[in-house]
Amino acid sequence: MSNTWKPSTKAVHAGTRRSQYGEVSEAIYLTQGFVYESAEHAEQRFVASGDDEFIYARYGNPTVAMFEERIAALEGAEDAFATASGMAAVSGALMSMLKAGDHVVSARALFGSCLYVLEEILTRYGVEVTFVDGTELSQWEAAIRDDTAAVFFESVSNPTLQVVDIAAVSALAHAKGALVVLDNVFATPVFSKAVEQGADVVIYSATKHIDGQGRALGGVIMGTRDFIRGTVEPYMKHTGGSMSPFTAWIMLKGLETMNLRVRAQAATAQAVAEALQPHPALNAAIYPGLPAHPQHDLTMRQMEKGGTVIALDLAGGKDAAFRFLNAVEIGLISNNLGDAKTILTHPATTTHQRLPDAQKQQLGITPGLVRVSIGLEDVEDLIADFRQALDAAK
């Protein structure tokens, strides 16, 4: 791979391994294990596998390795480990590096499953977790201690679209010797500059924009080679959270078109947010690309675009939100995002339903909030559909 390649070229060609047949489309190596030439060869491989040598699919696989190398090259990371899902990536990154007695500082605004890992699982095993308002640098500065092992946050929070300053939080964390672990799903690999902005570990749910077509679950953890192979890999290969070869092949195919899809979705999201923000049925149209968003300037510096997701806060609460959802004709009611199809979610009753009402209120997850993941449909069709559904919601 040439170091001069631009991201779109890396997303198509980086990490490619071709067999003796010279296939154009990457080969799927659907095998759980690998054959050794001799007992001595097996012994040697278990002691120290080479870059293109494999032992067992849970440890590594040629198709999976192609995906890992390609996404790492695209992100600007040294290495990557592909996982069975986005949450396998979040939990694997944190569990592999933390131990009883460690301290973590996390943004409070997170996806429901991420909150569960931090609030329920890590604390169960003796990890101390302090939550802060991710947009307030003074809270990060006050919470990060000399013994803090890591900070964790979503660069753009799910579902309220708060944007955290990666460079500023990274500087505070590094000053205390803490690692910066970042869930970067809403920023997408297309708009991400997380590594150069200071993130040590970057996590994606590949289920979202990387696949982008609703076909498969997957995730990826990226960081330094020492961290990925010395910390993450031993944990993941022994606990079984690795990606399957077939899923890796799907993700490779997704990477080829991701740049085109995500840029088109972000442009449509911008147009939809601008068109809907004055509608009387809304308390607010929340979108980082809108000048009214509290972190708009930061978003433009950090991502350059507002992303593919909008949050609509309907003035009539849950009843109005449900009327809106049920009146939408094009978008689908589901709980994924980053898909080619527009998908709508009511977080308060689905992805964040387990949270107490007071916590939802603190996070800004109101009864009227609807998360809208913009797909690849015609922008004029979406705007017309959302307008009629908002009229119905009134």
Secondary structure, DSSP 4 states (H G I P E B T S, - for coil): --TT--HHHHHHHTT----TT--SSPP----SB---SSHHHHHHHHH---TT--SBTTT--HHHHHHHHHHHHHHT-SEEEEESSHHHHHHHHHHHH--TT-EEEEES---HHHHHIIIIIIHHTT-EEEEE-TT-HHHHHHH--TTEEEEEEESB-TTT--B--HHHHHHHHHHTT-EEEEE-TTTHHHH--TTTTT-SEEEEETIIIII-SS----EEEEE-HHHIIIIIHHHHHHHT-BPPHHHHHHHHHHHHHHHHHHHHHHHHHHHHHHHHTT-TTEEEEE-TTSTTSTTHHHHHHHTSS--SEEEEEETTHHHHHHHHHHH-SSSEE-S--S-SS-EEE-GGGTTTTTS-HHHHHHHT--TTEEEEE--SS-HHHHHHHHHHHHHHH-
